């Protein structure tokens, strides 16, 4: 039998009807309970289900405000149904039914999130009071959730800049995910803001007052990652002169963010799986385990499904991590947000550098919006920072963009101007030399500015030998010493030392 509904005779009020679900494998009992409730509450529409699986499907199609479920049912018991219901519908009130002799189980259900319990046979007046209070509780939970979402949307605008549909969906998802305690897998390309999302989930979740620790897994050598995550005891290996508790213990009660989880080795995956399954860690060199209560938020830019097929990532670990999932959209999927995002990043860059904020011309905004941005927000941030540093006036225009990022366009523009003024164009060889020299000069100036005149570091970044780079300096007449001791902030100041 599908979830049948016993509808109130007052069908004119169906548009504002309240929905509830009754779940009991004894169909006659459930139908009688439904008639009792609709007789006293005409506005309530009741769906009767005879199994937990059927109830979950019913609520997925038509969300309800109240559920009454029996505890003892075949296939899926009431306790399991309670957990699954609250996972997907945190604002619903669940009332459990208990036969005589199972009151202790009903009390355990209250600890697991049930609102109240009823014993069979049911006393009608008590049933009506529980239904009324349960519906009021659900209404208050929904209102609180709505207000919470409004607050979070306001608070996340600084970190998640944009008003397009993709970023709005992301904010809404973060709001929903933050309320739970389940593990989260954040997926997205490099530079989209996975760590920002992880921090927001923690900030707006029930563990906000507890520690948040972020671990960049690929940045820690494999032989050190295990000891960093799970700790070690004194004498466990050479150099272990004291106990080290590890990040999971340090984050106890709070949240740990495992960034780029797809890059960890199989041995670390096995230990992490045990931690997630049993809530315990065993430090290196210890025979004892210690219990930890940590919410895990993992993130990756890798295709974990492909990694599982190739045997590089454990399937059981994937499903432990992927309880809740968030996919962060790349910039190319929210082009409409680029102007707002660019202005925000420019404001931040100028505040960091202690300089006044210039304006960006419409054609610069168009140029930014037309770029593919494979590096996403991080790449856009770097572009904006460079433009702010090299801007010597109050306007960021396309001339500045060409000078900083695409110098090959400048000689072309100059040649066009010369042609219009009657001057003949330069020879191909001379024009090419002009372009190459302009590019080289601009590139080397940026390189020396970024490295503070450190020739060895500049050579490493450029992929050239130190001698080859010094020859370029000599050919272009560049004084390397003039770049030493100057930061990018200092380069943004004018000659009298005042901010532009």
C-alpha positions, 0 to 999 in steps of 0.5 A, a space after each residue: 500500500 502506498 502512503 494513503 491519505 485521510 483527508 479532511 472534509 474541508 477541502 477548501 483549506 487544503 492549500 494551508 493544510 498541515 501534513 503528518 505521517 503515521 507509520 505502523 505495520 498494523 494498518 488497521 491501527 494506523 488508519 484508526 489513529 488517523 481518523 481520530 486525529 483528523 476528526 479533532 484537527 480538520 486541517 491536518 492531512 494524514 499519510 498512513 504508511 506501513 513501513 519505514 521505507 515507505 514513510 521516507 519516500 512519502 516525506 521526500 515527496 511531501 514534507 510533513 511537520 509531524 510523524 508518529 511511528 511505531 518502534 517495532 516494525 520489520 525491515 526498518 525499526 522505529 529507531 532507524 526511521 527516527 535517525 533517517 528522518 531527522 537526518 533529512 528533515 531536521 525541523 520535523 517533530 517525531 513521536 514514537 509509539 511504544 507498547 507496554 514493556 518497551 518504555 525504556 526503548 522509548 526513553 532512549 528514542 527521546 535521547 536520539 532526538 524524538 520529541 515525545 512518546 505514546 504508549 499503546 493503547 492510546 488515550 485520545 486526549 493525551 494524543 491530541 495534546 501531544 499532536 498539538 504541541 508537536 506541531 507547534 514545536 515544528 512551527 517554531 523550529 521552521 521559523 528559527 531555521 528561517 531566521 537563522 538562514 537570513 542571519 547566515 546569508 548576511 554573515 556569509 556575504 563577506 566570504 561568499 561574494 555574489 548574488 547569482 543563483 549558484 552562490 545563493 544555492 551554496 549559501 543555502 546548502 551551507 546553512 542546512 549542512 551546518 546544523 547537523 553533526 555529520 561528516 561533509 565532503 566538499 568538492 570543487 576545483 582549486 581556488 573555488 573556496 573550499 576552506 572558506 566553506 569548511 570554516 563557515 560550516 563550523 562557524 554556523 554549526 553546533 560546534 562553533 565554540 570549539 576548535 577548528 583545525 585545518 590540515 593541508 594533507 599534501 603539504 605534510 610528508 607522508 611519513 609525518 602526516 600520520 603522527 600529525 593527525 593521530 599523535 605519538 608517544 615518547 620513544 615511538 621513533 627517533 626524535 620522539 622525546 615527548 608525547 604528541 597528542 595529534 590534531 584529532 585529539 587537539 580538535 576534540 569537541 570541534 571540527 577538523 578540516 582535511 583539505 585535499 583528502 584525495 591525496 592521502 596514502 592508503 595506510 593513512 586512509 585505513 587509520 582515518 577510516 577507523 577513526 570515523 567508524 569508532 571515534 577513536 585514535 591510536 597514537 604511534 607507538 601506543 597500545 592504547 586508543 583514546 576516544 575523540 568527538 570530532 566532526 570531519 569536513 573533508 575537501 578535494 579537487 580530485 575525482 574520487 570515484 575514478 580514484 576508487 576504480 583505480 584502487 587509489 582511494 578506499 570505497 568504504 572511506 569515501 562513503 564515510 566521508 560523503 554523508 553530506 556533500 557540497 559542490 562549489 561552483 567554479 567562476 565560469 558557472 557564475 560569471 554574473 558575480 565577477 564584477 561584484 567579486 572583483 570590486 570586493 577583492 580590490 577593496 581587500 587588496 587596497 586595505 591590505 596594502 594601505 592604499 586608496 582604492 581606485 576605480 575599474 573602468 567598464 572595459 576592464 570589468 568586461 575583460 575580467 568577465 570574459 576570462 576563463 579563470 582556471 584558477 577560479 577565485 584565487 587566480 582572480 584575487 592575484 590578478 586584482 592584487 597585481 593591478 592594485 599594486 601597479 596602478 599609479 593613479 585613481 583608475 584601473 583601465 585597459 592600458 594598465 591591464 595591457 602593461 601588467 598582463 598582456 604587453 604584446 597588445 601595447 606595441 600593436 596599439 602604438 603601431 595603429 596610432 602611428 599608422 593613423 598619424 601618417 607614420 609608416 609601420 616598423 619592419 617586422 623584425 623591429 616590431 617583433 623586437 619591440 614586443 619581445 623587449 617590452 614583454 621581457 622588461 615587464 616580466 623581469 620587473 614583476 619578478 624582481 618586485 615579487 622577490 624583493 630583488 632576490 636573484 636566486 629566487 627570481 631565477 627559480 621562479 622563471 625557470 632560468 639559471 642565475 647566470 642567464 637571468 643576470 645577462 637579461 638584467 645587463 642587456 635591459 640595463 636593470 639595477 637589481 639593487 634598487 628592488 632589494 628591501 622593497 615590498 609590493 606595498 612600497 612599490 604602490 607608494 609614490 615618490 614622496 612616500 604618501 599613499 596615492 
